[in-house]
């Protein structure tokens, strides 16, 4: 018998390389399909997040003997009220206090630039350059109004489609596990159902936990800024609430904005106090709120979270940043089920994957 052309170690290495290339190719194909059909994928993902967030409300309505379609419709109304309320608070607060925040940031730049070696002349030159740039490209920006209107129309269409899908996910959620079992190959139905259960449970934990933590962070930081008499405290608190849905980066950006405004308007002492408030709230979140509120969420290493956010931002901008972590949590939940579940083990998570209705 002829000896193998390659030693065993080289064959093993080649086999692993083939596996890695195959997985990478499948992943790249999935990403390409998601980006290509973003108009369809985005509403589905948003609907899943909305269903995960308001699933408990729908279950309570069903437990109160509310008809299935009526319960789903009332839950969707609650979702619209929630999103509209948050949007109104954020926009109203920022419009009401935006001038104060911008003025404070300008004052901070005026104070800090001389300390960094920049003279008033260089600052004025920078402002003149920005004005020249705005004038030069003003016509081009104006020509983009039509494009902007088109984008707004797409956003409205996506929101409406996501709302309709949320209604159907809530109303017909009980049917999805049956369809999944029927569509699965022989013997794999229960495993696929458990994987989907665990993935959706991870999304549920992320959405509910993040919302509660965002509200607590915004209230505590807002109270601290009000006590310190920092201008635009309400707008900054609203920014903290929205930023909490982007782990780590959102808290860093919103906290830095609060500290800069306090530093510019109230001086170094109040600025340090504002920094202390932000850090205290972040410590409370990391050591108390996260372990208690998100105890059922799939916990990922911060480095993986940052990589997921970066990948999401590169693929879909701000929307990708918002969706990246729940999608990653769902993926890690599914992998955890594959690693630790034995065939035939009943699921121990709340609600099926697309069954927030319970």
Beta strands, then each sheet from edge to edge (+ up, - down):
end
